[in-house]
Amino acid sequence: MSVMREELHHLVDQLPEEKVAPLLRLVRDQLNEEPAIRDLPFIGMLEAEPDFAERSEEILRSEDNHSS
């Protein structure tokens, strides 16, 4: 095994678990493999009023003022 591959193995072993999936996708993309089903746990979690996006800056400013 080449020195670069050994280093890559060593670095991957040190990664925290939450960083493994993005790296795995990157490597698979390099191999032109079919992508696995994406894990998007945040889809559908946010429910808001229709104008929420339009009011987001106002809401964030309001929250920032409360935390100061």
mmJSON file of the N, C-alpha and C atoms, coordinates in Angstrom:
{"data_MODEL":{"atom_site":{
"group_PDB":["ATOM","ATOM","ATOM","ATOM","ATOM","ATOM","ATOM","ATOM","ATOM","ATOM","ATOM","ATOM","ATOM","ATOM","ATOM","ATOM","ATOM","ATOM","ATOM","ATOM","ATOM","ATOM","ATOM","ATOM","ATOM","ATOM","ATOM","ATOM","ATOM","ATOM","ATOM","ATOM","ATOM","ATOM","ATOM","ATOM","ATOM","ATOM","ATOM","ATOM","ATOM","ATOM","ATOM","ATOM","ATOM","ATOM","ATOM","ATOM","ATOM","ATOM","ATOM","ATOM","ATOM","ATOM","ATOM","ATOM","ATOM","ATOM","ATOM","ATOM","ATOM","ATOM","ATOM","ATOM","ATOM","ATOM","ATOM","ATOM","ATOM","ATOM","ATOM","ATOM","ATOM","ATOM","ATOM","ATOM","ATOM","ATOM","ATOM","ATOM","ATOM","ATOM","ATOM","ATOM","ATOM","ATOM","ATOM","ATOM","ATOM","ATOM","ATOM","ATOM","ATOM","ATOM","ATOM","ATOM","ATOM","ATOM","ATOM","ATOM","ATOM","ATOM","ATOM","ATOM","ATOM","ATOM","ATOM","ATOM","ATOM","ATOM","ATOM","ATOM","ATOM","ATOM","ATOM","ATOM","ATOM","ATOM","ATOM","ATOM","ATOM","ATOM","ATOM","ATOM","ATOM","ATOM","ATOM","ATOM","ATOM","ATOM","ATOM","ATOM","ATOM","ATOM","ATOM","ATOM","ATOM","ATOM","ATOM","ATOM","ATOM","ATOM","ATOM","ATOM","ATOM","ATOM","ATOM","ATOM","ATOM","ATOM","ATOM","ATOM","ATOM","ATOM","ATOM","ATOM","ATOM","ATOM","ATOM","ATOM","ATOM","ATOM","ATOM","ATOM","ATOM","ATOM","ATOM","ATOM","ATOM","ATOM","ATOM","ATOM","ATOM","ATOM","ATOM","ATOM","ATOM","ATOM","ATOM","ATOM","ATOM","ATOM","ATOM","ATOM","ATOM","ATOM","ATOM","ATOM","ATOM","ATOM","ATOM","ATOM","ATOM","ATOM","ATOM","ATOM","ATOM","ATOM","ATOM","ATOM","ATOM","ATOM","ATOM","ATOM"],
"id":[1,2,3,4,5,6,7,8,9,10,11,12,13,14,15,16,17,18,19,20,21,22,23,24,25,26,27,28,29,30,31,32,33,34,35,36,37,38,39,40,41,42,43,44,45,46,47,48,49,50,51,52,53,54,55,56,57,58,59,60,61,62,63,64,65,66,67,68,69,70,71,72,73,74,75,76,77,78,79,80,81,82,83,84,85,86,87,88,89,90,91,92,93,94,95,96,97,98,99,100,101,102,103,104,105,106,107,108,109,110,111,112,113,114,115,116,117,118,119,120,121,122,123,124,125,126,127,128,129,130,131,132,133,134,135,136,137,138,139,140,141,142,143,144,145,146,147,148,149,150,151,152,153,154,155,156,157,158,159,160,161,162,163,164,165,166,167,168,169,170,171,172,173,174,175,176,177,178,179,180,181,182,183,184,185,186,187,188,189,190,191,192,193,194,195,196,197,198,199,200,201,202,203,204],
"type_symbol":["N","C","C","N","C","C","N","C","C","N","C","C","N","C","C","N","C","C","N","C","C","N","C","C","N","C","C","N","C","C","N","C","C","N","C","C","N","C","C","N","C","C","N","C","C","N","C","C","N","C","C","N","C","C","N","C","C","N","C","C","N","C","C","N","C","C","N","C","C","N","C","C","N","C","C","N","C","C","N","C","C","N","C","C","N","C","C","N","C","C","N","C","C","N","C","C","N","C","C","N","C","C","N","C","C","N","C","C","N","C","C","N","C","C","N","C","C","N","C","C","N","C","C","N","C","C","N","C","C","N","C","C","N","C","C","N","C","C","N","C","C","N","C","C","N","C","C","N","C","C","N","C","C","N","C","C","N","C","C","N","C","C","N","C","C","N","C","C","N","C","C","N","C","C","N","C","C","N","C","C","N","C","C","N","C","C","N","C","C","N","C","C","N","C","C","N","C","C","N","C","C","N","C","C"],
"label_atom_id":["N","CA","C","N","CA","C","N","CA","C","N","CA","C","N","CA","C","N","CA","C","N","CA","C","N","CA","C","N","CA","C","N","CA","C","N","CA","C","N","CA","C","N","CA","C","N","CA","C","N","CA","C","N","CA","C","N","CA","C","N","CA","C","N","CA","C","N","CA","C","N","CA","C","N","CA","C","N","CA","C","N","CA","C","N","CA","C","N","CA","C","N","CA","C","N","CA","C","N","CA","C","N","CA","C","N","CA","C","N","CA","C","N","CA","C","N","CA","C","N","CA","C","N","CA","C","N","CA","C","N","CA","C","N","CA","C","N","CA","C","N","CA","C","N","CA","C","N","CA","C","N","CA","C","N","CA","C","N","CA","C","N","CA","C","N","CA","C","N","CA","C","N","CA","C","N","CA","C","N","CA","C","N","CA","C","N","CA","C","N","CA","C","N","CA","C","N","CA","C","N","CA","C","N","CA","C","N","CA","C","N","CA","C","N","CA","C","N","CA","C","N","CA","C","N","CA","C","N","CA","C","N","CA","C","N","CA","C"],
"label_alt_id":[null,null,null,null,null,null,null,null,null,null,null,null,null,null,null,null,null,null,null,null,null,null,null,null,null,null,null,null,null,null,null,null,null,null,null,null,null,null,null,null,null,null,null,null,null,null,null,null,null,null,null,null,null,null,null,null,null,null,null,null,null,null,null,null,null,null,null,null,null,null,null,null,null,null,null,null,null,null,null,null,null,null,null,null,null,null,null,null,null,null,null,null,null,null,null,null,null,null,null,null,null,null,null,null,null,null,null,null,null,null,null,null,null,null,null,null,null,null,null,null,null,null,null,null,null,null,null,null,null,null,null,null,null,null,null,null,null,null,null,null,null,null,null,null,null,null,null,null,null,null,null,null,null,null,null,null,null,null,null,null,null,null,null,null,null,null,null,null,null,null,null,null,null,null,null,null,null,null,null,null,null,null,null,null,null,null,null,null,null,null,null,null,null,null,null,null,null,null,null,null,null,null,null,null],
"label_comp_id":["MET","MET","MET","SER","SER","SER","VAL","VAL","VAL","MET","MET","MET","ARG","ARG","ARG","GLU","GLU","GLU","GLU","GLU","GLU","LEU","LEU","LEU","HIS","HIS","HIS","HIS","HIS","HIS","LEU","LEU","LEU","VAL","VAL","VAL","ASP","ASP","ASP","GLN","GLN","GLN","LEU","LEU","LEU","PRO","PRO","PRO","GLU","GLU","GLU","GLU","GLU","GLU","LYS","LYS","LYS","VAL","VAL","VAL","ALA","ALA","ALA","PRO","PRO","PRO","LEU","LEU","LEU","LEU","LEU","LEU","ARG","ARG","ARG","LEU","LEU","LEU","VAL","VAL","VAL","ARG","ARG","ARG","ASP","ASP","ASP","GLN","GLN","GLN","LEU","LEU","LEU","ASN","ASN","ASN","GLU","GLU","GLU","GLU","GLU","GLU","PRO","PRO","PRO","ALA","ALA","ALA","ILE","ILE","ILE","ARG","ARG","ARG","ASP","ASP","ASP","LEU","LEU","LEU","PRO","PRO","PRO","PHE","PHE","PHE","ILE","ILE","ILE","GLY","GLY","GLY","MET","MET","MET","LEU","LEU","LEU","GLU","GLU","GLU","ALA","ALA","ALA","GLU","GLU","GLU","PRO","PRO","PRO","ASP","ASP","ASP","PHE","PHE","PHE","ALA","ALA","ALA","GLU","GLU","GLU","ARG","ARG","ARG","SER","SER","SER","GLU","GLU","GLU","GLU","GLU","GLU","ILE","ILE","ILE","LEU","LEU","LEU","ARG","ARG","ARG","SER","SER","SER","GLU","GLU","GLU","ASP","ASP","ASP","ASN","ASN","ASN","HIS","HIS","HIS","SER","SER","SER","SER","SER","SER"],
"label_asym_id":["A","A","A","A","A","A","A","A","A","A","A","A","A","A","A","A","A","A","A","A","A","A","A","A","A","A","A","A","A","A","A","A","A","A","A","A","A","A","A","A","A","A","A","A","A","A","A","A","A","A","A","A","A","A","A","A","A","A","A","A","A","A","A","A","A","A","A","A","A","A","A","A","A","A","A","A","A","A","A","A","A","A","A","A","A","A","A","A","A","A","A","A","A","A","A","A","A","A","A","A","A","A","A","A","A","A","A","A","A","A","A","A","A","A","A","A","A","A","A","A","A","A","A","A","A","A","A","A","A","A","A","A","A","A","A","A","A","A","A","A","A","A","A","A","A","A","A","A","A","A","A","A","A","A","A","A","A","A","A","A","A","A","A","A","A","A","A","A","A","A","A","A","A","A","A","A","A","A","A","A","A","A","A","A","A","A","A","A","A","A","A","A","A","A","A","A","A","A","A","A","A","A","A","A"],
"label_entity_id":["1","1","1","1","1","1","1","1","1","1","1","1","1","1","1","1","1","1","1","1","1","1","1","1","1","1","1","1","1","1","1","1","1","1","1","1","1","1","1","1","1","1","1","1","1","1","1","1","1","1","1","1","1","1","1","1","1","1","1","1","1","1","1","1","1","1","1","1","1","1","1","1","1","1","1","1","1","1","1","1","1","1","1","1","1","1","1","1","1","1","1","1","1","1","1","1","1","1","1","1","1","1","1","1","1","1","1","1","1","1","1","1","1","1","1","1","1","1","1","1","1","1","1","1","1","1","1","1","1","1","1","1","1","1","1","1","1","1","1","1","1","1","1","1","1","1","1","1","1","1","1","1","1","1","1","1","1","1","1","1","1","1","1","1","1","1","1","1","1","1","1","1","1","1","1","1","1","1","1","1","1","1","1","1","1","1","1","1","1","1","1","1","1","1","1","1","1","1","1","1","1","1","1","1"],
"label_seq_id":[1,1,1,2,2,2,3,3,3,4,4,4,5,5,5,6,6,6,7,7,7,8,8,8,9,9,9,10,10,10,11,11,11,12,12,12,13,13,13,14,14,14,15,15,15,16,16,16,17,17,17,18,18,18,19,19,19,20,20,20,21,21,21,22,22,22,23,23,23,24,24,24,25,25,25,26,26,26,27,27,27,28,28,28,29,29,29,30,30,30,31,31,31,32,32,32,33,33,33,34,34,34,35,35,35,36,36,36,37,37,37,38,38,38,39,39,39,40,40,40,41,41,41,42,42,42,43,43,43,44,44,44,45,45,45,46,46,46,47,47,47,48,48,48,49,49,49,50,50,50,51,51,51,52,52,52,53,53,53,54,54,54,55,55,55,56,56,56,57,57,57,58,58,58,59,59,59,60,60,60,61,61,61,62,62,62,63,63,63,64,64,64,65,65,65,66,66,66,67,67,67,68,68,68],
"pdbx_PDB_ins_code":[null,null,null,null,null,null,null,null,null,null,null,null,null,null,null,null,null,null,null,null,null,null,null,null,null,null,null,null,null,null,null,null,null,null,null,null,null,null,null,null,null,null,null,null,null,null,null,null,null,null,null,null,null,null,null,null,null,null,null,null,null,null,null,null,null,null,null,null,null,null,null,null,null,null,null,null,null,null,null,null,null,null,null,null,null,null,null,null,null,null,null,null,null,null,null,null,null,null,null,null,null,null,null,null,null,null,null,null,null,null,null,null,null,null,null,null,null,null,null,null,null,null,null,null,null,null,null,null,null,null,null,null,null,null,null,null,null,null,null,null,null,null,null,null,null,null,null,null,null,null,null,null,null,null,null,null,null,null,null,null,null,null,null,null,null,null,null,null,null,null,null,null,null,null,null,null,null,null,null,null,null,null,null,null,null,null,null,null,null,null,null,null,null,null,null,null,null,null,null,null,null,null,null,null],
"Cartn_x":[0.852,0.0,0.9,0.516,1.33,1.251,2.209,2.264,1.012,0.576,-0.621,-1.867,-2.005,-3.167,-3.132,-1.952,-1.822,-2.209,-1.751,-2.111,-3.622,-4.207,-5.648,-6.412,-6.018,-6.65,-6.54,-5.365,-5.131,-6.024,-6.105,-6.919,-8.407,-8.864,-10.278,-10.623,-9.739,-9.983,-10.117,-9.537,-9.592,-10.831,-11.565,-12.722,-13.828,-14.489,-15.688,-16.786,-17.639,-18.65,-19.502,-19.843,-20.72,-20.06,-18.762,-18.073,-17.809,-18.139,-17.873,-18.79,-20.082,-21.033,-20.695,-20.393,-20.039,-18.777,-17.811,-16.582,-16.848,-17.684,-18.042,-18.71,-19.603,-20.246,-19.207,-18.258,-17.207,-16.383,-16.006,-15.206,-16.019,-17.274,-18.122,-18.263,-18.404,-18.493,-17.237,-16.086,-14.83,-14.764,-15.46,-15.468,-16.613,-17.424,-18.576,-19.562,-19.67,-20.646,-22.018,-23.016,-24.366,-24.484,-25.04,-25.162,-26.153,-25.844,-26.752,-27.942,-28.968,-30.126,-29.668,-30.027,-29.587,-30.376,-29.667,-30.278,-30.504,-31.745,-32.082,-33.116,-32.662,-33.599,-34.325,-33.832,-34.445,-35.633,-35.839,-36.936,-38.266,-39.085,-40.42,-40.471,-39.361,-39.357,-39.836,-39.752,-40.095,-41.499,-42.322,-43.649,-43.713,-44.176,-44.222,-45.346,-45.617,-46.624,-46.112,-47.02,-46.606,-45.597,-45.633,-44.724,-43.449,-43.189,-42.031,-40.729,-40.534,-39.298,-39.16,-40.242,-40.202,-39.874,-40.306,-40.1,-38.843,-38.056,-36.932,-35.924,-35.571,-34.61,-35.162,-36.434,-37.08,-37.069,-37.374,-37.407,-36.013,-35.007,-33.637,-33.164,-33.492,-33.141,-33.818,-35.066,-35.823,-35.183,-34.799,-34.158,-32.8,-32.07,-30.758,-30.906,-31.923,-32.154,-32.532,-33.25,-33.653,-32.478,-31.51,-30.387,-29.32,-29.385,-28.358,-28.611],
"Cartn_y":[-1.169,0.0,1.235,2.254,3.463,4.271,5.144,6.001,6.883,7.395,8.254,7.485,6.256,5.441,5.132,4.849,4.584,5.82,6.979,8.224,8.46,8.234,8.412,7.494,6.24,5.296,5.795,6.252,6.739,7.945,8.876,10.077,9.749,8.858,8.468,7.817,7.0,6.346,7.35,8.526,9.544,10.44,10.356,11.235,10.953,12.019,11.79,11.2,10.411,9.663,10.554,11.757,12.631,13.158,13.019,13.493,12.369,11.155,10.011,10.018,10.25,10.185,11.169,12.454,13.358,12.919,12.415,11.949,10.718,9.828,8.629,9.011,10.002,10.467,11.016,11.771,12.341,11.243,10.251,9.155,8.377,8.1,7.39,8.179,9.5,10.343,10.216,10.084,9.939,8.61,7.615,6.297,6.143,7.178,7.18,6.063,5.712,4.706,5.362,4.528,5.023,5.538,6.732,7.264,6.453,6.317,5.635,6.55,5.989,6.794,7.815,9.062,10.133,10.124,10.343,10.438,11.917,12.371,13.765,13.856,13.674,13.612,14.929,16.026,17.319,17.626,16.869,17.126,16.998,18.009,17.987,18.297,18.678,18.938,20.341,21.258,22.637,22.95,23.356,23.819,25.283,26.116,27.544,28.189,29.403,30.181,30.508,30.791,31.047,32.184,33.189,34.327,34.189,33.0,32.784,33.174,32.758,33.073,34.575,35.222,36.673,37.409,36.863,37.521,37.03,36.172,35.533,36.54,37.564,38.551,39.278,39.622,40.295,39.386,38.137,37.173,37.008,36.886,36.729,37.97,39.161,40.383,40.419,40.022,40.002,39.043,37.845,36.87,37.368,38.045,38.569,39.629,40.468,41.507,40.898,39.786,39.139,38.473,38.003,37.289,38.25,39.501,40.474,40.96],
"Cartn_z":[0.0,0.0,0.0,-0.776,-0.862,0.434,0.602,1.789,1.855,0.712,0.707,1.131,0.67,1.068,2.564,3.069,4.5,5.309,4.859,5.551,5.485,4.321,4.173,5.124,5.192,6.116,7.558,7.912,9.269,9.571,8.647,8.863,8.94,8.093,8.108,9.437,9.955,11.241,12.383,12.232,13.28,13.196,12.09,11.905,12.919,13.399,14.209,13.324,13.908,13.152,12.253,12.719,11.926,10.657,10.535,9.323,8.33,8.702,7.831,6.604,6.791,5.675,4.55,4.857,3.751,3.003,3.743,3.099,2.246,2.743,1.985,0.664,0.695,-0.544,-1.521,-0.998,-1.847,-2.522,-1.761,-2.321,-3.348,-3.039,-4.009,-5.305,-5.178,-6.377,-7.232,-6.587,-7.32,-8.066,-7.56,-8.19,-9.195,-9.326,-10.23,-9.918,-8.644,-8.24,-8.131,-8.182,-7.976,-6.55,-6.372,-5.02,-4.195,-2.926,-2.006,-1.73,-1.169,-0.795,0.236,-0.003,0.881,2.175,3.252,4.566,4.872,4.744,4.979,6.107,7.345,8.456,8.728,8.179,8.464,7.559,6.504,5.578,6.309,6.173,6.751,8.231,8.826,10.261,10.607,9.677,9.961,9.466,10.378,10.014,10.398,9.487,9.769,8.976,9.363,8.656,7.258,6.312,4.927,4.767,5.614,5.455,6.276,6.814,7.674,6.983,5.755,5.03,4.832,4.532,4.323,5.625,6.747,8.036,8.753,8.124,8.81,9.365,8.602,9.1,10.315,10.263,11.394,12.627,12.432,13.534,14.131,13.3,13.783,14.551,14.047,14.771,16.134,16.16,17.419,18.417,17.948,18.813,19.293,18.415,18.781,19.874,19.782,20.786,22.129,22.121,23.371,24.077,23.307,23.915,24.438,24.071,24.522,25.915],
"occupancy":[1.0,1.0,1.0,1.0,1.0,1.0,1.0,1.0,1.0,1.0,1.0,1.0,1.0,1.0,1.0,1.0,1.0,1.0,1.0,1.0,1.0,1.0,1.0,1.0,1.0,1.0,1.0,1.0,1.0,1.0,1.0,1.0,1.0,1.0,1.0,1.0,1.0,1.0,1.0,1.0,1.0,1.0,1.0,1.0,1.0,1.0,1.0,1.0,1.0,1.0,1.0,1.0,1.0,1.0,1.0,1.0,1.0,1.0,1.0,1.0,1.0,1.0,1.0,1.0,1.0,1.0,1.0,1.0,1.0,1.0,1.0,1.0,1.0,1.0,1.0,1.0,1.0,1.0,1.0,1.0,1.0,1.0,1.0,1.0,1.0,1.0,1.0,1.0,1.0,1.0,1.0,1.0,1.0,1.0,1.0,1.0,1.0,1.0,1.0,1.0,1.0,1.0,1.0,1.0,1.0,1.0,1.0,1.0,1.0,1.0,1.0,1.0,1.0,1.0,1.0,1.0,1.0,1.0,1.0,1.0,1.0,1.0,1.0,1.0,1.0,1.0,1.0,1.0,1.0,1.0,1.0,1.0,1.0,1.0,1.0,1.0,1.0,1.0,1.0,1.0,1.0,1.0,1.0,1.0,1.0,1.0,1.0,1.0,1.0,1.0,1.0,1.0,1.0,1.0,1.0,1.0,1.0,1.0,1.0,1.0,1.0,1.0,1.0,1.0,1.0,1.0,1.0,1.0,1.0,1.0,1.0,1.0,1.0,1.0,1.0,1.0,1.0,1.0,1.0,1.0,1.0,1.0,1.0,1.0,1.0,1.0,1.0,1.0,1.0,1.0,1.0,1.0,1.0,1.0,1.0,1.0,1.0,1.0,1.0,1.0,1.0,1.0,1.0,1.0],
"B_iso_or_equiv":[0.0,0.0,0.0,0.0,0.0,0.0,0.0,0.0,0.0,0.0,0.0,0.0,0.0,0.0,0.0,0.0,0.0,0.0,0.0,0.0,0.0,0.0,0.0,0.0,0.0,0.0,0.0,0.0,0.0,0.0,0.0,0.0,0.0,0.0,0.0,0.0,0.0,0.0,0.0,0.0,0.0,0.0,0.0,0.0,0.0,0.0,0.0,0.0,0.0,0.0,0.0,0.0,0.0,0.0,0.0,0.0,0.0,0.0,0.0,0.0,0.0,0.0,0.0,0.0,0.0,0.0,0.0,0.0,0.0,0.0,0.0,0.0,0.0,0.0,0.0,0.0,0.0,0.0,0.0,0.0,0.0,0.0,0.0,0.0,0.0,0.0,0.0,0.0,0.0,0.0,0.0,0.0,0.0,0.0,0.0,0.0,0.0,0.0,0.0,0.0,0.0,0.0,0.0,0.0,0.0,0.0,0.0,0.0,0.0,0.0,0.0,0.0,0.0,0.0,0.0,0.0,0.0,0.0,0.0,0.0,0.0,0.0,0.0,0.0,0.0,0.0,0.0,0.0,0.0,0.0,0.0,0.0,0.0,0.0,0.0,0.0,0.0,0.0,0.0,0.0,0.0,0.0,0.0,0.0,0.0,0.0,0.0,0.0,0.0,0.0,0.0,0.0,0.0,0.0,0.0,0.0,0.0,0.0,0.0,0.0,0.0,0.0,0.0,0.0,0.0,0.0,0.0,0.0,0.0,0.0,0.0,0.0,0.0,0.0,0.0,0.0,0.0,0.0,0.0,0.0,0.0,0.0,0.0,0.0,0.0,0.0,0.0,0.0,0.0,0.0,0.0,0.0,0.0,0.0,0.0,0.0,0.0,0.0,0.0,0.0,0.0,0.0,0.0,0.0],
"pdbx_formal_charge":[null,null,null,null,null,null,null,null,null,null,null,null,null,null,null,null,null,null,null,null,null,null,null,null,null,null,null,null,null,null,null,null,null,null,null,null,null,null,null,null,null,null,null,null,null,null,null,null,null,null,null,null,null,null,null,null,null,null,null,null,null,null,null,null,null,null,null,null,null,null,null,null,null,null,null,null,null,null,null,null,null,null,null,null,null,null,null,null,null,null,null,null,null,null,null,null,null,null,null,null,null,null,null,null,null,null,null,null,null,null,null,null,null,null,null,null,null,null,null,null,null,null,null,null,null,null,null,null,null,null,null,null,null,null,null,null,null,null,null,null,null,null,null,null,null,null,null,null,null,null,null,null,null,null,null,null,null,null,null,null,null,null,null,null,null,null,null,null,null,null,null,null,null,null,null,null,null,null,null,null,null,null,null,null,null,null,null,null,null,null,null,null,null,null,null,null,null,null,null,null,null,null,null,null],
"auth_seq_id":[1,1,1,2,2,2,3,3,3,4,4,4,5,5,5,6,6,6,7,7,7,8,8,8,9,9,9,10,10,10,11,11,11,12,12,12,13,13,13,14,14,14,15,15,15,16,16,16,17,17,17,18,18,18,19,19,19,20,20,20,21,21,21,22,22,22,23,23,23,24,24,24,25,25,25,26,26,26,27,27,27,28,28,28,29,29,29,30,30,30,31,31,31,32,32,32,33,33,33,34,34,34,35,35,35,36,36,36,37,37,37,38,38,38,39,39,39,40,40,40,41,41,41,42,42,42,43,43,43,44,44,44,45,45,45,46,46,46,47,47,47,48,48,48,49,49,49,50,50,50,51,51,51,52,52,52,53,53,53,54,54,54,55,55,55,56,56,56,57,57,57,58,58,58,59,59,59,60,60,60,61,61,61,62,62,62,63,63,63,64,64,64,65,65,65,66,66,66,67,67,67,68,68,68],
"auth_comp_id":["MET","MET","MET","SER","SER","SER","VAL","VAL","VAL","MET","MET","MET","ARG","ARG","ARG","GLU","GLU","GLU","GLU","GLU","GLU","LEU","LEU","LEU","HIS","HIS","HIS","HIS","HIS","HIS","LEU","LEU","LEU","VAL","VAL","VAL","ASP","ASP","ASP","GLN","GLN","GLN","LEU","LEU","LEU","PRO","PRO","PRO","GLU","GLU","GLU","GLU","GLU","GLU","LYS","LYS","LYS","VAL","VAL","VAL","ALA","ALA","ALA","PRO","PRO","PRO","LEU","LEU","LEU","LEU","LEU","LEU","ARG","ARG","ARG","LEU","LEU","LEU","VAL","VAL","VAL","ARG","ARG","ARG","ASP","ASP","ASP","GLN","GLN","GLN","LEU","LEU","LEU","ASN","ASN","ASN","GLU","GLU","GLU","GLU","GLU","GLU","PRO","PRO","PRO","ALA","ALA","ALA","ILE","ILE","ILE","ARG","ARG","ARG","ASP","ASP","ASP","LEU","LEU","LEU","PRO","PRO","PRO","PHE","PHE","PHE","ILE","ILE","ILE","GLY","GLY","GLY","MET","MET","MET","LEU","LEU","LEU","GLU","GLU","GLU","ALA","ALA","ALA","GLU","GLU","GLU","PRO","PRO","PRO","ASP","ASP","ASP","PHE","PHE","PHE","ALA","ALA","ALA","GLU","GLU","GLU","ARG","ARG","ARG","SER","SER","SER","GLU","GLU","GLU","GLU","GLU","GLU","ILE","ILE","ILE","LEU","LEU","LEU","ARG","ARG","ARG","SER","SER","SER","GLU","GLU","GLU","ASP","ASP","ASP","ASN","ASN","ASN","HIS","HIS","HIS","SER","SER","SER","SER","SER","SER"],
"auth_asym_id":["A","A","A","A","A","A","A","A","A","A","A","A","A","A","A","A","A","A","A","A","A","A","A","A","A","A","A","A","A","A","A","A","A","A","A","A","A","A","A","A","A","A","A","A","A","A","A","A","A","A","A","A","A","A","A","A","A","A","A","A","A","A","A","A","A","A","A","A","A","A","A","A","A","A","A","A","A","A","A","A","A","A","A","A","A","A","A","A","A","A","A","A","A","A","A","A","A","A","A","A","A","A","A","A","A","A","A","A","A","A","A","A","A","A","A","A","A","A","A","A","A","A","A","A","A","A","A","A","A","A","A","A","A","A","A","A","A","A","A","A","A","A","A","A","A","A","A","A","A","A","A","A","A","A","A","A","A","A","A","A","A","A","A","A","A","A","A","A","A","A","A","A","A","A","A","A","A","A","A","A","A","A","A","A","A","A","A","A","A","A","A","A","A","A","A","A","A","A","A","A","A","A","A","A"],
"auth_atom_id":["N","CA","C","N","CA","C","N","CA","C","N","CA","C","N","CA","C","N","CA","C","N","CA","C","N","CA","C","N","CA","C","N","CA","C","N","CA","C","N","CA","C","N","CA","C","N","CA","C","N","CA","C","N","CA","C","N","CA","C","N","CA","C","N","CA","C","N","CA","C","N","CA","C","N","CA","C","N","CA","C","N","CA","C","N","CA","C","N","CA","C","N","CA","C","N","CA","C","N","CA","C","N","CA","C","N","CA","C","N","CA","C","N","CA","C","N","CA","C","N","CA","C","N","CA","C","N","CA","C","N","CA","C","N","CA","C","N","CA","C","N","CA","C","N","CA","C","N","CA","C","N","CA","C","N","CA","C","N","CA","C","N","CA","C","N","CA","C","N","CA","C","N","CA","C","N","CA","C","N","CA","C","N","CA","C","N","CA","C","N","CA","C","N","CA","C","N","CA","C","N","CA","C","N","CA","C","N","CA","C","N","CA","C","N","CA","C","N","CA","C","N","CA","C","N","CA","C","N","CA","C","N","CA","C","N","CA","C"],
"pdbx_PDB_model_num":[1,1,1,1,1,1,1,1,1,1,1,1,1,1,1,1,1,1,1,1,1,1,1,1,1,1,1,1,1,1,1,1,1,1,1,1,1,1,1,1,1,1,1,1,1,1,1,1,1,1,1,1,1,1,1,1,1,1,1,1,1,1,1,1,1,1,1,1,1,1,1,1,1,1,1,1,1,1,1,1,1,1,1,1,1,1,1,1,1,1,1,1,1,1,1,1,1,1,1,1,1,1,1,1,1,1,1,1,1,1,1,1,1,1,1,1,1,1,1,1,1,1,1,1,1,1,1,1,1,1,1,1,1,1,1,1,1,1,1,1,1,1,1,1,1,1,1,1,1,1,1,1,1,1,1,1,1,1,1,1,1,1,1,1,1,1,1,1,1,1,1,1,1,1,1,1,1,1,1,1,1,1,1,1,1,1,1,1,1,1,1,1,1,1,1,1,1,1,1,1,1,1,1,1]
}}}
